[in-house]
Amino acid sequence: MSFMRPLGNTGLTVSALGLGTVKIGRDKGVKYPNSFTIPDDRAVTELLAQAQDLGINLIDTAPAYGHSEQPVSYTHLTLPTICSV
């Protein structure tokens, strides 16, 4: 069984597991049992690099996740093999 999957009819191949980024960009109004602090850009870069090292190239971002798209897009410039759709 392959870890990679086709993403619909887009021609892209993505990892079967993705990385959700809500905790990268939003710490208010989310339903988690404990509070948390939004990580700085360096921590986000390290997290995304680790995800890439593990073969994860599907990064889940959304406007509802606060500003998570900003640090992910910045990191995408330094880790270009990550596919953020």
C-alpha positions as a Python dict, from the first residue, in 0.01 Angstrom:
ca = {
    (1, 'M'): (0, 0, 0),
    (2, 'S'): (147, 332, -108),
    (3, 'F'): (177, 631, 124),
    (4, 'M'): (116, 868, -169),
    (5, 'R'): (-224, 925, -330),
    (6, 'P'): (-349, 1113, -637),
    (7, 'L'): (-533, 1435, -551),
    (8, 'G'): (-848, 1392, -758),
    (9, 'N'): (-786, 1470, -1124),
    (10, 'T'): (-531, 1746, -1058),
    (11, 'G'): (-226, 1543, -1154),
    (12, 'L'): (-78, 1610, -809),
    (13, 'T'): (35, 1330, -580),
    (14, 'V'): (3, 1397, -208),
    (15, 'S'): (73, 1209, 111),
    (16, 'A'): (-208, 1001, 258),
    (17, 'L'): (-160, 1193, 583),
    (18, 'G'): (-175, 1570, 593),
    (19, 'L'): (-68, 1831, 845),
    (20, 'G'): (-344, 2053, 980),
    (21, 'T'): (-232, 2407, 1063),
    (22, 'V'): (-506, 2553, 1282),
    (23, 'K'): (-270, 2567, 1582),
    (24, 'I'): (-18, 2760, 1373),
    (25, 'G'): (-251, 3052, 1313),
    (26, 'R'): (-538, 3060, 1561),
    (27, 'D'): (-552, 3028, 1937),
    (28, 'K'): (-889, 3188, 2009),
    (29, 'G'): (-1229, 3030, 1957),
    (30, 'V'): (-1100, 2680, 1891),
    (31, 'K'): (-1232, 2381, 2082),
    (32, 'Y'): (-926, 2230, 2244),
    (33, 'P'): (-928, 2120, 2609),
    (34, 'N'): (-607, 2313, 2690),
    (35, 'S'): (-484, 2652, 2583),
    (36, 'F'): (-179, 2679, 2360),
    (37, 'T'): (53, 2943, 2220),
    (38, 'I'): (89, 3006, 1849),
    (39, 'P'): (441, 2902, 1745),
    (40, 'D'): (688, 3153, 1602),
    (41, 'D'): (807, 3134, 1241),
    (42, 'R'): (1116, 2934, 1332),
    (43, 'A'): (908, 2667, 1507),
    (44, 'V'): (671, 2652, 1209),
    (45, 'T'): (965, 2609, 973),
    (46, 'E'): (1102, 2327, 1190),
    (47, 'L'): (760, 2158, 1205),
    (48, 'L'): (713, 2175, 829),
    (49, 'A'): (1069, 2051, 769),
    (50, 'Q'): (999, 1754, 995),
    (51, 'A'): (674, 1685, 812),
    (52, 'Q'): (864, 1696, 482),
    (53, 'D'): (1130, 1459, 620),
    (54, 'L'): (850, 1216, 712),
    (55, 'G'): (710, 1234, 359),
    (56, 'I'): (412, 1455, 439),
    (57, 'N'): (350, 1704, 160),
    (58, 'L'): (-18, 1784, 212),
    (59, 'I'): (-58, 2093, 429),
    (60, 'D'): (-413, 2189, 531),
    (61, 'T'): (-462, 2565, 559),
    (62, 'A'): (-777, 2777, 552),
    (63, 'P'): (-881, 3136, 624),
    (64, 'A'): (-1071, 3004, 927),
    (65, 'Y'): (-734, 2900, 1075),
    (66, 'G'): (-640, 3262, 1140),
    (67, 'H'): (-305, 3361, 994),
    (68, 'S'): (-173, 3006, 941),
    (69, 'E'): (-139, 3060, 566),
    (70, 'Q'): (124, 3332, 616),
    (71, 'P'): (393, 3130, 797),
    (72, 'V'): (317, 2823, 584),
    (73, 'S'): (358, 3020, 261),
    (74, 'Y'): (680, 3177, 391),
    (75, 'T'): (816, 2834, 478),
    (76, 'H'): (701, 2702, 141),
    (77, 'L'): (959, 2933, -16),
    (78, 'T'): (1237, 2760, 179),
    (79, 'L'): (1094, 2406, 151),
    (80, 'P'): (967, 2401, -209),
    (81, 'T'): (885, 2030, -223),
    (82, 'I'): (588, 2074, 11),
    (83, 'C'): (262, 2089, -183),
    (84, 'S'): (15, 2326, -17),
    (85, 'V'): (-322, 2309, -192),
}
